[in-house]
Amino acid sequence: MNADRRPGRAFVFGDNVDTDALAPGLYMKGSIETLARHCLEALDSGFAGAVRPGDFVVGGENFGMGSSREQAAMVLRQLGVEAVIARSFAGLFFRNCLNLGLAPLECAGAGSIQSGDVLTVDPVAGRIINRSRAQTYSCVPIPDHLLEMVKDGGLLPHLAKKLERQRDVS
């Protein structure tokens, strides 16, 4: 997550967005860059070309359902998505996001966000500000230890950083 909480645009999708839409199986054998170019194309053919670093993906209920493929979170990170905001998440997708350094924010008010809205997200306070509509939504705050992992780029970079600190102390 960016430390200065810059605003980003919302790309809104509905309920039950599955991992096959995020990371289409047809492109799974290619590079992460190739896979990212096809992210969500079944729902919005222009998404991968339009999303910019710092933007947000917004979903409804059960975002990330389906197979446990971690590439579904990887492609969003590859495209520069700052966070995924949804009313609820499939459990494996939620954890894959954290493990890969992408913030998943559970927000009951996600349905009020429209495509193109400009958002600012504060995962520590559990707050999303919709600058386009002058609205504020509460979200479930990400615990500090998990937010630190996201900031470090995910589980493996986080563990590497912790091991390096331990070596420096020894």
NORZI-V956822 format. One record per residue. N is the residue number from 0. D_CENTER is the distance of its C-alpha to the mean C-alpha in Angstrom with 1 decimal. Layout:
N/D_CENTER, N/D_CENTER
This chain:
0/9.7, 1/12.6, 2/15.7, 3/17.3, 4/14.7, 5/15.3, 6/14.7, 7/12.5, 8/13.0, 9/11.5, 10/11.4, 11/12.4, 12/12.9, 13/15.0, 14/15.5, 15/15.4, 16/13.1, 17/13.8, 18/12.8, 19/15.8, 20/14.5, 21/11.3, 22/13.6, 23/17.1, 24/19.8, 25/22.2, 26/20.4, 27/19.4, 28/22.5, 29/21.7, 30/19.8, 31/16.0, 32/16.8, 33/18.7, 34/16.2, 35/13.5, 36/16.3, 37/16.4, 38/12.8, 39/13.3, 40/16.8, 41/18.4, 42/16.9, 43/16.9, 44/18.9, 45/18.1, 46/14.3, 47/14.0, 48/17.0, 49/16.0, 50/12.4, 51/12.9, 52/11.4, 53/10.2, 54/9.4, 55/7.0, 56/6.6, 57/8.7, 58/10.4, 59/13.4, 60/14.7, 61/13.8, 62/10.5, 63/10.4, 64/14.1, 65/16.5, 66/17.0, 67/15.3, 68/14.6, 69/12.2, 70/12.1, 71/9.7, 72/6.8, 73/9.2, 74/9.7, 75/6.4, 76/7.1, 77/10.6, 78/10.3, 79/9.1, 80/6.0, 81/5.9, 82/3.4, 83/3.3, 84/7.0, 85/9.6, 86/13.1, 87/12.7, 88/10.9, 89/12.9, 90/13.7, 91/13.3, 92/9.8, 93/8.9, 94/11.0, 95/9.9, 96/6.4, 97/8.7, 98/11.3, 99/9.6, 100/8.4, 101/4.6, 102/4.9, 103/5.2, 104/7.9, 105/10.8, 106/12.9, 107/16.2, 108/16.6, 109/13.6, 110/16.4, 111/18.1, 112/15.5, 113/16.7, 114/15.6, 115/16.5, 116/16.4, 117/15.8, 118/13.7, 119/13.8, 120/11.7, 121/13.6, 122/11.9, 123/15.3, 124/17.3, 125/15.0, 126/15.4, 127/13.9, 128/16.5, 129/17.0, 130/19.4, 131/20.4, 132/21.8, 133/22.6, 134/20.9, 135/19.1, 136/17.1, 137/16.8, 138/13.8, 139/14.2, 140/14.2, 141/12.6, 142/15.9, 143/17.0, 144/17.3, 145/13.8, 146/12.6, 147/15.1, 148/13.8, 149/10.3, 150/12.5, 151/14.6, 152/12.1, 153/12.0, 154/14.9, 155/17.4, 156/17.3, 157/17.5, 158/20.4, 159/22.1, 160/22.0, 161/23.5, 162/26.1, 163/27.0, 164/27.6, 165/29.8, 166/31.8, 167/32.4, 168/33.8, 169/36.0
